[in-house]
């Protein structure tokens, strides 16, 4: 059994992760860290092989460093923090850090398809829509999508368009434009359960990754 603790366990995403870990074969939920629960991350680290972090940008990096220093693998869904600092911490440790801007399989497929389209229709724009409690804008998913499109030879017009409204969960559309035509590809997460297969997969695979620091769920598929 892989022992999993969750940082940010009292939040909506964290609570959903806890339920998913408890239901997953081969995983055991051994700790819940969250100020709202009165539990510090340091309290759950001794009983964990992996910590899943869905907290806030201001605390994610410190949490990653604490996990790595304790020899505990980190699976991070928080976005908007310093990835290079996390990379440095991982490369100096004996544990792995896996970061995914989006854990939904459909969102990863959107990114993959966007790279293919960009080779033939390079001009595009990205619109991302999230619930009004999301702290970072643009989203990590949108920034990652732009990086991949740019690497494929595309040209994402600036800026990324960010929408924050109640009633939304997580949505992204990439609109490509060519002579006399447009092509739009969109992914919608209508429930937080859409992220859980990816989170569970990451918990199972993070310890086997060849690199100390890895970004992107596509690396596990």
C-alpha positions as CSV (number, residue, x, y, z in Angstrom):
1,X,0.0,0.0,0.0
2,X,1.1,3.5,-0.8
3,X,0.5,5.8,2.2
4,X,-1.0,9.1,1.1
5,X,-1.5,12.3,3.1
6,X,-3.4,15.4,1.8
7,X,-2.4,19.0,2.3
8,X,-5.3,21.3,2.0
9,X,-7.6,18.5,3.1
10,X,-10.4,20.8,4.3
11,X,-10.8,22.5,0.9
12,X,-13.2,21.4,-1.8
13,X,-10.4,19.8,-3.9
14,X,-8.6,18.4,-0.9
15,X,-11.8,16.8,0.5
16,X,-12.4,15.2,-3.0
17,X,-8.9,13.9,-3.1
18,X,-9.3,12.3,0.4
19,X,-12.4,10.5,-0.8
20,X,-10.6,9.3,-4.0
21,X,-7.6,8.1,-2.2
22,X,-9.8,6.1,0.3
23,X,-11.6,4.5,-2.6
24,X,-8.5,3.7,-4.7
25,X,-7.0,0.2,-4.7
26,X,-3.4,0.2,-3.4
27,X,-3.6,3.6,-1.7
28,X,-4.1,4.3,2.0
29,X,-5.1,7.7,3.3
30,X,-2.9,8.3,6.4
31,X,-3.2,12.0,7.1
32,X,-5.1,15.2,6.5
33,X,-3.2,18.5,6.9
34,X,-5.1,21.8,6.9
35,X,-5.2,24.8,9.3
36,X,-9.0,24.4,9.3
37,X,-8.5,21.0,10.8
38,X,-5.8,22.1,13.2
39,X,-3.3,19.7,11.6
40,X,0.1,20.8,10.5
41,X,1.9,19.2,7.5
42,X,4.8,18.2,9.7
43,X,2.4,16.0,11.7
44,X,1.4,13.8,8.8
45,X,4.8,13.5,7.0
46,X,6.1,10.6,9.2
47,X,3.2,8.4,8.1
48,X,3.2,9.2,4.4
49,X,5.0,8.0,1.3
50,X,3.3,10.7,-0.9
51,X,1.7,14.0,0.0
52,X,-0.9,15.5,-2.4
53,X,-0.9,19.3,-2.2
54,X,-4.0,21.3,-3.1
55,X,-3.5,24.4,-1.0
56,X,-2.8,28.0,-2.1
57,X,0.2,29.5,-4.0
58,X,1.6,31.2,-0.9
59,X,2.1,27.9,1.0
60,X,2.6,25.3,-1.8
61,X,6.4,25.9,-2.2
62,X,7.0,25.6,1.5
63,X,5.0,22.4,1.6
64,X,6.9,20.9,-1.3
65,X,10.2,21.7,0.3
66,X,9.0,20.2,3.6
67,X,7.9,17.0,1.9
68,X,11.2,16.6,-0.1
69,X,13.4,17.3,2.9
70,X,11.5,14.5,4.7
71,X,12.0,12.1,1.8
72,X,8.3,12.1,0.9
73,X,7.2,12.4,-2.7
74,X,5.0,15.4,-3.6
75,X,2.1,15.4,-6.0
76,X,1.1,19.0,-6.5
77,X,-2.1,20.4,-8.0
78,X,-1.7,23.9,-6.6
79,X,-0.7,26.4,-9.3
80,X,0.7,29.9,-9.3
81,X,3.9,29.3,-7.3
82,X,7.6,29.2,-8.2
83,X,8.1,26.0,-10.2
84,X,11.9,26.6,-10.6
85,X,12.3,26.8,-6.9
86,X,10.4,23.6,-6.6
87,X,12.6,22.0,-9.2
88,X,15.8,23.0,-7.4
89,X,14.4,21.6,-4.1
90,X,13.5,18.3,-5.9
91,X,16.9,17.9,-7.6
92,X,18.6,18.4,-4.2
93,X,16.5,15.7,-2.5
94,X,16.0,12.0,-2.4
95,X,12.3,12.2,-3.3
96,X,10.3,13.1,-6.4
97,X,8.0,16.1,-7.1
98,X,5.3,15.8,-9.7
99,X,3.3,18.9,-10.7
100,X,0.3,19.0,-12.9
101,X,-1.4,22.2,-13.9
102,X,-4.5,20.1,-14.6
103,X,-5.2,16.5,-13.5
104,X,-8.2,16.0,-15.9
105,X,-7.5,13.5,-18.7
106,X,-9.6,15.6,-21.1
107,X,-7.6,18.7,-20.3
108,X,-4.4,16.9,-21.2
109,X,-5.9,15.6,-24.4
110,X,-6.8,19.2,-25.3
111,X,-3.2,20.3,-24.8
112,X,-2.0,17.4,-27.0
113,X,-4.5,18.2,-29.7
114,X,-3.7,21.9,-29.6
115,X,0.0,21.1,-30.4
116,X,-1.0,19.1,-33.5
117,X,-3.4,21.9,-34.6
118,X,-0.9,24.6,-34.0
119,X,1.5,23.2,-36.6
120,X,-1.1,23.8,-39.3
121,X,-3.1,26.7,-37.8
122,X,-0.6,28.6,-35.7
123,X,-2.7,31.7,-34.9
124,X,-4.8,31.2,-31.8
125,X,-6.2,32.5,-28.5
126,X,-6.8,30.9,-25.1
127,X,-9.8,31.5,-23.0
128,X,-9.9,29.9,-19.5
129,X,-12.9,30.1,-17.1
130,X,-12.8,29.2,-13.4
131,X,-14.8,29.6,-10.3
132,X,-14.6,32.9,-8.5
133,X,-12.5,31.6,-5.6
134,X,-9.5,30.6,-7.8
135,X,-6.6,32.7,-6.7
136,X,-4.3,32.8,-9.7
137,X,-5.0,34.1,-13.2
138,X,-4.2,33.1,-15.8
139,X,-4.6,29.5,-14.8
140,X,-1.7,27.0,-14.7
141,X,-3.5,25.0,-17.3
142,X,-3.7,28.0,-19.7
143,X,0.0,28.9,-19.2
144,X,1.0,25.3,-19.8
145,X,-1.2,25.1,-22.9
146,X,0.5,28.3,-24.2
147,X,4.0,26.8,-23.6
148,X,3.1,23.7,-25.5
149,X,1.5,25.5,-28.4
150,X,4.5,27.9,-28.7
151,X,6.9,24.9,-28.6
152,X,4.9,23.4,-31.5
153,X,5.3,26.5,-33.6
154,X,2.0,28.2,-32.7
155,X,1.4,31.8,-31.9
156,X,-0.8,32.5,-28.9
157,X,-2.1,36.0,-29.1
158,X,-1.8,37.9,-25.8
159,X,-3.1,38.0,-23.3
160,X,-4.7,34.7,-22.1
161,X,-8.3,35.6,-21.4
162,X,-9.3,34.7,-17.8
163,X,-12.9,34.6,-16.5
164,X,-13.8,34.2,-12.8
165,X,-17.4,33.6,-12.0
166,X,-19.5,31.7,-9.5
167,X,-21.1,28.6,-11.0
168,X,-18.0,27.6,-13.0
169,X,-15.5,24.8,-12.1
170,X,-12.7,24.6,-14.6
171,X,-13.0,25.3,-18.4
172,X,-10.7,26.1,-21.2
173,X,-11.1,26.9,-24.9
174,X,-8.4,27.3,-27.6
175,X,-9.6,29.1,-30.7
176,X,-7.5,28.7,-33.8
177,X,-7.9,31.1,-36.8
178,X,-6.8,30.6,-40.4
179,X,-7.8,32.1,-43.8
180,X,-11.6,31.9,-44.0
181,X,-11.9,29.5,-41.1
182,X,-11.7,28.9,-37.4
183,X,-11.3,25.8,-35.2
184,X,-12.2,25.7,-31.5
185,X,-11.4,23.0,-29.1
186,X,-12.8,23.1,-25.5
187,X,-12.6,21.1,-22.3
188,X,-15.1,21.4,-19.4
189,X,-14.6,20.0,-15.9
190,X,-18.2,20.2,-14.6
191,X,-17.3,18.4,-11.3
192,X,-14.1,18.1,-9.3
193,X,-14.3,14.3,-9.6
194,X,-12.9,14.8,-13.2
195,X,-9.5,15.4,-11.6
196,X,-9.4,12.3,-9.4
197,X,-8.3,9.6,-11.9
198,X,-5.2,11.8,-12.7
199,X,-4.5,12.4,-9.0
200,X,-4.7,8.7,-8.2
201,X,-2.5,7.8,-11.1
202,X,0.1,10.4,-9.9
203,X,0.1,8.9,-6.4
204,X,0.8,5.5,-7.8
205,X,3.5,6.6,-10.3
206,X,5.4,9.5,-8.6
207,X,7.9,7.3,-6.9
208,X,8.8,5.6,-10.2
209,X,9.5,8.7,-12.2
210,X,13.0,8.9,-13.7
211,X,13.4,12.5,-12.9
212,X,13.2,14.2,-9.5
213,X,11.0,17.0,-10.9
214,X,8.3,16.4,-13.5
215,X,5.5,18.7,-14.9
216,X,2.5,17.5,-16.8
217,X,0.1,14.6,-16.5
218,X,0.9,13.6,-20.1
219,X,4.2,12.3,-18.8
220,X,2.3,9.6,-16.9
221,X,-0.2,8.6,-19.6
